[in-house]
C-alpha cells in the first residue's frame, strides 16, 4: 500500500472515554488522527455521543474492533457487522481493522485468544475476513496480536499471518509492540519477523507500552509508556517499509495529556526523520 493510499496520515492517538474531558479543550495540534473501538460507541447518545461527535468533526478517525471474533468457532455475527457498517458510514470513519484472534465460544470470553497456527485455520479465518469485507463494503486490516501459548501449531506465527493476509486478500495493521512482546515470550528475532511482513499490505500501525513480568515474560497491557526497544523497532519499521501512519494506544494508567502528547510527538519525529531521508535520497538522484 503506497503512502498515497493510506486511510490516514501522520501520528494518531487512541481515544478512550477517560480522555474525553482532558482532550476536549486541548488544541490537538500534535494528533493527526484518532481511533476508537466501535463497540464502545455504537448507539451511544446524549452527552457522551455529542462529545464523541465533537472529536469526529475535528479529526479523521479509524476504528479497531474488539469483539468480531474473526477466528472464533461461533458463526460470524453478520447482524453486528451491519451495525458496524452503519456506524462507519455515520461518522465517516476512514478505516476498520480487527484482531487476528478470537474472543467468543458460545459467549464472550472477554479476552483475545490465539488462533491455532494451522493450514485449516488459515482457510477458515480467511473466508470469514472475506465475508466481513463483503458486508462492510470495504477492505479491512487484521492486527498481529500478542499471544502466550500456541497449542497445535503447524506453522510459525509469521507463516500463519502471511498466509491469512494472502488468502483473505486483506490488509495488515502492524502492531510494533506486539512483535516485541512475542519476540521476548517466544524467543525470536523481532527485526527478522518485522522484515518478513508484507509491507505492501500495511494500512497503519500501533505502538504501545507493556508490563515486564520477568526477563522472559512480557505482558501486552497498553498501560505504560513505550520503552526504548519498541521505539527502536518502530524506527526499523519505517526504515523497512517507509513512513506509515502510526497510533499510540493507552488504555489505562493514563498519564497527563502532555505526557501522551510527548509520545505522539516522538512518533512524528521518527516519521520526519525517515521522510527527510527519503527526500534527501530523491534530491541526490535528481542532481
PyMOL commands that set and color helices and strands:
alter all, ss='L'
color gray80, all
select helices_A, chain A and resi 3-5+17-24+38-40+46-58+78-90+119-136+157-168+176-185+190-195+199-201+228-241+257-286
alter helices_A, ss='H'
color red, helices_A
select strands_A, chain A and resi 11-14+33-36+60-64+96-99+102-104+108-113+141-143+171-175+202-207+210-214+217-220+246-248
alter strands_A, ss='S'
color yellow, strands_A
deselect
rebuild
show_as cartoon
